[in-house]
Amino acid sequence: MRNIPYDNAFGLELPRQVQIQRILRVMEGELTQKQRLYLHAHYFDEQSPSQIARRYGVHRSTVTRTLRRAEARLRRYLTY
């Protein structure tokens, strides 16, 4: 078994690909459809909240609020 580096201040240092897989798994299992759509558009397609709002026909503040809630939920499920 290979050792995984441990940083006392921040916990395990997982490889980037493993981190991305964990994030995608949590996104699929724990977020709402709208949260997944907005997160994917913002982080993977690199769209601004204004662009996402126009795309889905909602107000920019709705997108921003949904993104913040989704990010908080991701943090909660990815830290243990």
C-alpha positions as CSV (number, residue, x, y, z in Angstrom):
1,M,0.0,0.0,0.0
2,R,1.4,3.4,-1.0
3,N,1.5,6.1,1.7
4,I,-0.4,9.3,1.1
5,P,1.3,12.5,2.3
6,Y,-0.3,14.1,5.3
7,D,-0.1,17.8,6.1
8,N,-1.1,18.4,9.7
9,A,-2.7,21.8,8.9
10,F,-4.8,20.7,5.9
11,G,-5.2,17.0,6.2
12,L,-4.5,14.5,3.3
13,E,-3.0,15.8,0.1
14,L,-4.8,13.8,-2.5
15,P,-3.9,13.8,-6.2
16,R,-5.9,16.3,-8.3
17,Q,-7.7,13.6,-10.2
18,V,-8.8,11.9,-7.0
19,Q,-10.1,15.2,-5.7
20,I,-12.0,15.9,-8.9
21,Q,-13.6,12.4,-8.7
22,R,-14.7,13.0,-5.1
23,I,-16.2,16.3,-6.0
24,L,-18.1,14.9,-9.0
25,R,-19.4,12.0,-6.8
26,V,-20.6,14.4,-4.1
27,M,-22.2,16.7,-6.8
28,E,-24.1,13.8,-8.2
29,G,-25.3,12.4,-4.9
30,E,-25.9,15.4,-2.7
31,L,-26.7,18.5,-4.8
32,T,-29.9,19.4,-6.4
33,Q,-30.2,19.4,-10.2
34,K,-30.1,23.2,-10.3
35,Q,-27.0,23.3,-8.1
36,R,-25.2,20.8,-10.3
37,L,-26.1,22.8,-13.5
38,Y,-24.9,26.1,-12.1
39,L,-21.7,24.7,-10.6
40,H,-20.8,22.9,-13.8
41,A,-21.5,26.0,-15.9
42,H,-19.5,28.2,-13.5
43,Y,-16.5,26.0,-12.8
44,F,-16.2,23.7,-15.8
45,D,-17.6,25.9,-18.5
46,E,-16.1,29.1,-16.9
47,Q,-19.3,31.1,-17.2
48,S,-20.1,34.1,-15.0
49,P,-23.2,34.2,-12.8
50,S,-24.7,36.8,-15.3
51,Q,-24.1,34.4,-18.2
52,I,-25.6,31.5,-16.3
53,A,-28.6,33.7,-15.4
54,R,-29.2,34.6,-19.1
55,R,-28.8,31.0,-20.2
56,Y,-31.4,29.6,-17.7
57,G,-33.7,32.7,-17.6
58,V,-33.3,33.5,-13.9
59,H,-32.0,36.5,-12.0
60,R,-28.2,36.8,-11.4
61,S,-28.8,36.9,-7.6
62,T,-30.6,33.6,-7.8
63,V,-27.5,32.0,-9.5
64,T,-25.1,33.5,-7.0
65,R,-27.2,32.4,-4.0
66,T,-27.5,28.9,-5.5
67,L,-23.8,28.7,-6.2
68,R,-22.9,29.7,-2.6
69,R,-25.3,27.1,-1.1
70,A,-23.9,24.4,-3.4
71,E,-20.4,25.3,-2.5
72,A,-21.2,25.2,1.2
73,R,-22.8,21.8,0.8
74,L,-19.8,20.5,-1.1
75,R,-17.5,21.7,1.6
76,R,-19.6,20.0,4.3
77,Y,-19.6,16.7,2.5
78,L,-15.9,16.8,1.4
79,T,-14.5,17.6,4.9
80,Y,-14.7,15.0,7.6
